[in-house]
Amino acid sequence: MGRGKVVLQRIENKISRQVTFAKRRNGLLKKAYELSILCDAQVALVLFSHAGRLYQFSSSSNMLKTLERYQRYIFASQDAVVPTSDEMQNNYLEYMELKARVEVLQHSQRNLLGEDLAPLNTSELDQLESQVGKTLRQIRSRKTQVLLDELCDLKRKEQMLEDANLILKRKLDEMEVDAAPPPPPQQQQLVGNNHSDRGVPVPYHALPQPDHFFQALECNPSLQPAFRCMDVNQPPAWMA
């Protein structure tokens, strides 16, 4: 069976009252200790029995430090400045003024959005139109400036890419020239002919020579040189 509900009233029996006090006092001190350990709290407990005996517990090393801290907290809360009626009235008036300004700004914002235009007269509508036009011109000017900045940035990036592409192309051409094999002898002769055609001087020994340029002469040993005697005193036949 479970325990019955305890009636919260003074125990008339003195012995029972002392036993209950001892049990609950020990339980209260135990709970205070557990609270200080588990929750890292600063706990101070002061207890007087019916006979005037003192029981105390402090989580710190000195009970007086905890009590001084308690007194400072109590006195600080009591010394807190309570606003007077005049200050409260001034705060209320300031609140009402700020509230009215907020309502005016909200109404102006709705008018700029094209709402609640019925109560406005001609002058107010003209002023609103002028304000909207000025705002629109500022927006367009800012948009144009942003587009120009983006265009300049894109042009700068394009120029950088073109420069990088040109550098890579030059490196690729140099690599192809270095990796190309030397031309065969026939191509070297053709290159020499091309140079001579263009007016570039080419050494004689480097010019190509045909096979029939040099021919061996046939020699007949039976042929002998003949000499004819002529009379110097007789004139030639063509002078006769």
C-alpha positions as CSV (number, residue, x, y, z in Angstrom):
1,M,0.0,0.0,0.0
2,G,1.2,3.5,-0.7
3,R,1.8,6.2,1.8
4,G,-1.2,8.3,2.7
5,K,-1.3,12.0,2.0
6,V,0.4,14.1,4.7
7,V,-1.7,16.8,6.2
8,L,0.2,20.0,6.4
9,Q,-0.5,21.2,10.0
10,R,1.4,21.5,13.2
11,I,2.2,18.1,14.8
12,E,0.8,18.2,18.3
13,N,2.8,15.3,19.6
14,K,6.2,16.6,20.8
15,I,8.1,13.4,20.2
16,S,6.7,13.0,16.7
17,R,7.4,16.6,16.0
18,Q,11.0,16.2,16.9
19,V,11.4,13.0,14.9
20,T,9.8,14.7,11.8
21,F,12.0,17.7,12.2
22,A,15.2,15.7,12.4
23,K,14.3,13.6,9.3
24,R,13.2,16.6,7.2
25,R,16.2,18.7,8.3
26,N,18.6,16.1,7.1
27,G,16.8,15.7,3.8
28,L,16.8,19.5,3.3
29,L,20.5,19.7,4.0
30,K,21.2,16.8,1.6
31,K,19.1,18.5,-1.2
32,A,21.0,21.8,-0.7
33,Y,24.3,19.9,-1.0
34,E,23.2,18.1,-4.1
35,L,22.0,21.3,-5.7
36,S,25.3,23.0,-5.2
37,I,27.3,20.1,-6.6
38,L,25.0,19.2,-9.6
39,C,24.2,22.8,-10.7
40,D,27.3,24.6,-9.6
41,A,25.1,26.9,-7.5
42,Q,26.0,29.0,-4.5
43,V,23.7,27.8,-1.8
44,A,23.3,29.0,1.8
45,L,20.9,27.5,4.2
46,V,20.0,28.8,7.7
47,L,17.6,26.8,9.9
48,F,16.5,27.3,13.6
49,S,14.7,24.6,15.5
50,H,11.7,25.2,17.8
51,A,14.1,25.2,20.7
52,G,16.3,27.9,19.0
53,R,19.1,25.7,17.9
54,L,20.9,26.8,14.7
55,Y,21.6,24.5,11.7
56,Q,23.3,25.9,8.6
57,F,24.8,24.9,5.3
58,S,27.0,26.8,2.9
59,S,28.4,25.7,-0.4
60,S,31.2,28.2,-0.1
61,S,34.0,28.2,2.5
62,N,32.5,31.2,4.3
63,M,28.9,31.7,5.1
64,L,29.4,35.5,5.6
65,K,30.5,36.0,2.0
66,T,27.3,34.5,0.8
67,L,25.2,36.6,3.2
68,E,27.1,39.8,2.1
69,R,26.3,39.0,-1.5
70,Y,22.7,38.6,-0.6
71,Q,22.6,41.9,1.2
72,R,24.2,43.8,-1.6
73,Y,21.7,42.3,-4.1
74,I,18.7,43.3,-1.8
75,F,20.0,46.8,-1.2
76,A,20.7,47.3,-4.9
77,S,17.2,46.3,-5.9
78,Q,15.8,48.6,-3.2
79,D,17.9,51.5,-4.4
80,A,16.8,51.1,-8.0
81,V,15.4,54.4,-9.3
82,V,11.7,54.3,-9.8
83,P,10.5,56.7,-12.6
84,T,8.4,59.6,-11.4
85,S,5.1,60.5,-12.9
86,D,6.6,63.4,-14.9
87,E,9.1,61.0,-16.5
88,M,6.4,58.5,-17.3
89,Q,4.3,61.3,-18.9
90,N,7.3,62.4,-21.0
91,N,8.0,58.9,-22.1
92,Y,4.4,58.5,-23.1
93,L,4.4,61.7,-25.1
94,E,7.6,60.6,-26.9
95,Y,6.0,57.3,-27.7
96,M,2.9,58.9,-29.2
97,E,5.1,61.2,-31.3
98,L,7.1,58.3,-32.7
99,K,4.0,56.4,-33.3
100,A,2.5,59.3,-35.4
101,R,5.8,59.5,-37.4
102,V,5.6,55.8,-38.1
103,E,2.0,56.1,-39.4
104,V,3.0,59.0,-41.6
105,L,5.9,57.1,-43.1
106,Q,3.7,54.0,-43.7
107,H,1.1,56.2,-45.4
108,S,3.7,57.8,-47.6
109,Q,5.1,54.4,-48.5
110,R,1.6,53.2,-49.5
111,N,1.2,56.3,-51.7
112,L,4.5,55.6,-53.5
113,L,3.2,52.1,-54.2
114,G,0.1,53.5,-55.8
115,E,-2.2,52.8,-52.8
116,D,-4.6,55.0,-50.8
117,L,-4.5,57.8,-53.5
118,A,-8.2,58.7,-53.1
119,P,-7.8,61.2,-50.2
120,L,-5.0,63.1,-52.0
121,N,-5.7,66.5,-53.7
122,T,-4.1,67.8,-56.9
123,S,-1.1,69.5,-55.2
124,E,-0.4,66.4,-53.2
125,L,-0.6,64.2,-56.3
126,D,1.7,66.6,-58.2
127,Q,4.2,66.4,-55.4
128,L,4.0,62.6,-55.3
129,E,4.5,62.5,-59.1
130,S,7.6,64.7,-58.8
131,Q,9.0,62.5,-56.1
132,V,8.4,59.3,-58.0
133,G,10.0,60.8,-61.2
134,K,13.0,61.9,-59.2
135,T,13.3,58.5,-57.7
136,L,13.0,56.9,-61.1
137,R,15.7,59.1,-62.6
138,Q,18.1,58.2,-59.8
139,I,17.3,54.5,-60.2
140,R,18.0,54.7,-64.0
141,S,21.2,56.6,-63.4
142,R,22.4,54.0,-60.9
143,K,21.4,51.2,-63.2
144,T,23.3,52.8,-66.2
145,Q,26.4,53.2,-64.0
146,V,26.3,49.6,-62.9
147,L,26.0,48.4,-66.5
148,L,28.9,50.5,-67.6
149,D,31.0,49.2,-64.8
150,E,30.1,45.6,-65.7
151,L,30.9,46.4,-69.4
152,C,34.4,47.8,-68.5
153,D,35.1,44.7,-66.4
154,L,34.1,42.4,-69.2
155,K,36.3,44.3,-71.7
156,R,39.2,44.1,-69.3
157,K,38.7,40.3,-68.9
158,E,38.5,39.9,-72.7
159,Q,41.8,41.8,-73.2
160,M,43.4,39.6,-70.6
161,L,42.2,36.4,-72.4
162,E,43.4,37.7,-75.8
163,D,46.8,38.4,-74.4
164,A,47.0,34.9,-72.8
165,N,45.8,33.3,-76.0
166,L,48.5,35.1,-78.0
167,I,51.2,34.0,-75.6
168,L,50.1,30.4,-75.8
169,K,50.0,30.6,-79.6
170,R,53.6,31.8,-79.7
171,K,54.8,29.1,-77.3
172,L,53.0,26.5,-79.5
173,D,54.6,27.7,-82.6
174,E,58.0,27.6,-81.0
175,M,57.4,24.1,-79.8
176,E,56.4,23.0,-83.3
177,V,59.5,24.5,-84.8
178,D,61.8,22.8,-82.3
179,A,60.0,19.5,-82.8
180,A,60.1,19.6,-86.6
181,P,62.7,17.2,-88.3
182,P,65.5,18.7,-90.5
183,P,64.6,18.9,-94.2
184,P,66.2,16.3,-96.6
185,P,69.0,17.2,-99.0
186,Q,66.7,17.7,-102.0
187,Q,64.6,20.2,-100.1
188,Q,67.9,22.0,-99.1
189,Q,68.7,22.3,-102.8
190,L,65.3,23.6,-103.6
191,V,65.7,26.1,-100.8
192,G,69.0,27.2,-102.4
193,N,67.3,27.6,-105.8
194,N,64.6,29.7,-104.1
195,H,67.1,31.9,-102.5
196,S,68.9,32.5,-105.8
197,D,65.6,33.3,-107.5
198,R,64.9,35.9,-104.8
199,G,68.3,37.6,-105.4
200,V,69.9,36.1,-102.3
201,P,73.6,35.3,-103.1
202,V,74.4,31.6,-102.9
203,P,77.9,30.1,-103.0
204,Y,78.9,28.5,-106.3
205,H,79.7,25.2,-104.8
206,A,76.2,25.1,-103.2
207,L,74.4,25.6,-106.6
208,P,73.1,22.3,-108.1
209,Q,75.1,21.2,-111.2
210,P,73.5,19.1,-114.0
211,D,75.0,15.8,-114.9
212,H,75.9,16.8,-118.6
213,F,77.7,20.0,-117.6
214,F,81.1,18.4,-117.7
215,Q,81.7,16.0,-120.7
216,A,84.9,14.1,-121.4
217,L,86.6,15.0,-124.7
218,E,87.6,12.2,-127.1
219,C,91.3,12.3,-128.1
220,N,92.6,10.8,-131.5
221,P,96.4,10.2,-131.3
222,S,96.7,9.8,-135.0
223,L,96.0,13.4,-135.7
224,Q,99.2,15.5,-136.0
225,P,99.4,19.3,-136.2
226,A,100.1,20.5,-139.8
227,F,102.1,23.6,-140.7
228,R,101.9,25.4,-144.1
229,C,104.8,27.5,-145.4
230,M,104.0,30.8,-146.8
231,D,106.1,33.2,-148.9
232,V,106.2,36.5,-147.2
233,N,107.2,38.2,-150.4
234,Q,104.1,37.0,-152.2
235,P,101.0,38.9,-151.3
236,P,97.9,37.0,-150.3
237,A,95.4,35.9,-152.9
238,W,92.7,38.3,-151.7
239,M,95.0,41.3,-152.2
240,A,95.9,40.3,-155.8
